[in-house]
Amino acid sequence: MAKRFVIVLLLTLYAGTSQSFPLDSLAPTPSFQNGEWFQLRLHYGFFNASYASFSLERDTLDTKPVFHAKGFGETTGLARWFFKVEDYYESYFDEKTGAPYKFVRNINEGGYTKNIEIDFNHELKTANVLDKKKNKTNQYKIESNVHDLVSCFYYLRNHYPQQGIAVNETFDINMFFDNENYVFKLKYLGKEKIDSKFGEINCLKFRPMVQSGRVFKEQESLTLWVSDDKNRLPIRLQADILIGSIKADLENFKNLKHPFKIVVE
């Protein structure tokens, strides 16, 4: 359960077809900066299941200025005795458009390992997927305006509709993960205050559409709250799974682009 939730925390995939946002169609309001870092604590009932941390730094890739995002998830405590997870994710994406150029997934989940690198060519609409364990590369066709698992998260923080979005309105984004194209669908549910370890926080509430049956009870089993400020930082993510429920809460952060706002009565 913990390993599945680490992936869900990065992004929940929903296979379907719809229109997506062009990579350069929305003027970004910067929500993150070089040096940002934050950590989420995942827990199942009374047990800490794992931690997931995300860092961001400016870098260059083939002379192109990019943001280099890193995600790391691991099980801790008793959960680590039962199921050891160490997952590394990286994405190199364009500073202005958010378009991904390179994606890395290096995971060890209870002895199951995978180590792949994906290079995106947006002009040719192809992705070269290198399986480093097998030393084999395959090429796949990708959709327009596609994102990887990590770049999508940062892109949405900057580009999702911020003005005039109605409650229950949905929006989509094209995704490519491992060797498949998906469409990620997100529904806006309105505003809500969340009690956190930092105090009460005004949040925007979303419902990612998920695949039911394998992990989740229903397509609308997952809820995400992000801070209703310029950071758009994830505050809580909660899911009803086939056995119980599991959630993640913001645990630590540093070097945010904007002030982190707490509700003051």
N, C-alpha and C positions, 0 to 999 in steps of 0.2 A: 504493500500500500504506500509506503513512504517513497519508494522509487518512482511510482506512477505520479505521485503528487508533486515531486520535484519537477517533473516534466510539465505537469499541468500548471504549476506556478509560473513557469516561463511563458507558456502559452497553451490554451486549450483548443484543440483542432476540431473543426466541423466541416465535413466534406459536403460540398454543394456548389452551386453556380450562382453568380450575381455580379453586379458591377463593383469595382473597387476604386480606391482613391488613386489618382495619378500621383507619381512620386514628387512632382514639382508643382502640384495644383494648389496647395494650401501654404500660405506664408507662415513659417514656423514662429511660434512664440517660445523662445528658448526656455526649456524647463529643466535642463541639466547642464553640467559644465565639466571641464577637465578636472579629475580628482574626486568626483562624486563616488561615494561608497555607501551602501546600506545592507542591512542584514535582516532576514525574516526567520522567525522561529516557527517551525511546524510542529503541531502537537495533535495527538490522537487520544481523545478522552483526557485522562490525567497524565498521560505519558508524553514527554518530549520525543518526537520521532526523528527530527533532523533540523539542520539549519541550512539556509540558502543565502549566499552573499553575492552581491553584484557590484562591480567596479567599472569605472569608465576613465579613459585617458586619451589624449590626442596622440596620433601616431601617423606614420606614412606607410603606404602600401603601393609598391611600384610607382613611386614618386607622387602618388595622389594623397592629399591630406584626408585623413579619416579619423573617426572615433573608433577606438579599440575597446569593446565591451567584453567583460569576463564574468561568467556566472559559475558558481561552485556550490554543489549541494552534497551533504553527507549525513548519514545517520549517526546518532550519538547515543550514549548511555546504554540502557537495556536493548533498545532497538538495534544497536550495532552488533550485539551478541547474536541476535536472531537473524539479522539480515544486514550485511555490510554494504553500504552504498558510498561511492565516491564518483561524482559526476562533474566533469568540466565542460563548459561551453564557452566558445569565443565567437565574436562577430566583428568584422571590420566593415564599417559602413560610412558612406559619404557624409561629410560634415554638413552639407547644405540640403541634400534631398533625402538623406537617410537610406538610400539604396545600398543594399549589401553587396560587397565584393568578395568576401571570403567568410566561411563559417567552419568552425571546428567543433566536433563532438567526440570527447574521449571519456568513456564511462566504464565503470566496474560496478555491477549490480549483483551482488551475491555470487560472484564468479563469472557472470555473463559480461563479456567485454565487447566494446565496439570503439573503433578509432577511425573516424572519417574526416575528410576535409572536402569542402565544396567551394569551387570557384565559379562565380556567376559572371556571365557575359550578357548584359542587358540588351546590347545592340543585336546580337544573334539570337537572343532568347534561349540560351542554353545554360546548363549547369554541368560542370565536370565534377563528378563525385569520385574521390580517391578513397578506396578502402585500404588503409595502411596495414591492416593485419594480413590481407591477401595480396597486397601490393598490386592492386588492380584498379583501373580507372574506367568508369562508364559515363557516357554523356546522355543527358536527358533534356527534353524540351521543357521550357518554363513559360508561365503566363506573363503578361505585361505587368509591370509595377509589382514584382514579386518581392517577398521578404523571407528571411530565415527566422528561426525560432526566437533569436535574441534581438535582432534589429527591429522586428515587429513591435516589441515591447517599447523600445525607445521612440520609434516612429509614432506610435499611438499617443505617447505622452506629449509629443509636440504637435501632432497634426489632426487628432480626432476633432470632430465638430465641437466648437466651444460656444458658439452663439446660435441661438434659435433652435437648438435640438429639443425635441419634444419627448416627454415620457413615453416609454415603450417603442421609441424609434430605434431601428437597428442600422448598423453600418458594417461593411465587410472589408477584408483585405486579403489579397492573394498571398499564399504561403507555399514554400517548398521545404520539405523535411525528409532527410535521408534520400529517397528517390521518388517522392510522390508530390504532386500538386494538390493543395487544399484551398478552401476558402474559410477564413476565420470570420465568424459572425459574432457581433457584440450588440447587446440590447441595453439601452440606457433606461434606468428605473427611477431616476430622480435623486434628490439629496437626502442625506441622513447623517446624524451625529453618531460617532463611534467613541466608546470609552476605550482608551489605550493606556499603556504604561506611562505615556507622556502627558496624559490628560485627555480631555474631550476634544475631538477633532471633527470639523465639518468635512463631510465626504460627498463625493459623487458615487452613486451606486450603479453597478453594471452587472449584466447577466451574460457571460459567455455561453454560447450554445455548444454543448458537448455531445459526444457519441454515447448513447445509453446502452446498458447491457453488460459491457466488459468491466467497467469500474464504477460508473455512476448509475444511480437509480433511474434518472430521467434526463432528457436533453437540457432541462433547466435546473439541474442539481447544483450548479456552481454559481457563487455570488462573489463579486469583487468590489471593494471599496477603495477609492483613491482620494488623496487629499484634495479638497476644493480650494486649492491655491495654485500658484504658478509652478510649483514643483511637480504636481500630478504624481505624487509618490504613493506606491501601494501601501495601504494601511492594514487591510485585512482581506483574506481570501478564505472562503468557507465552502466545503463541498459535502453533500450527502452521498456517501458511497454505498455499495451493496451491503456492507457490514458497518453500521454506525456512521460517524461523520468525522471529518478531519479539517483542520484550519491552520492558517498561517497568520501571524501577527508581526508587524514591524517591531524589531527588537533594538536596533542601533542604526545610526546614520552619521555621516560627516560630509563636509564640503558640499552642501547643497547650494544650488544656484540662487535660490530665493529664501527668505525667512520662512521657517516652519511655524505655521500658525496654530496656536492652541486656543480653544474657546475660553474666554474670560467672562465670567458672570458679573 
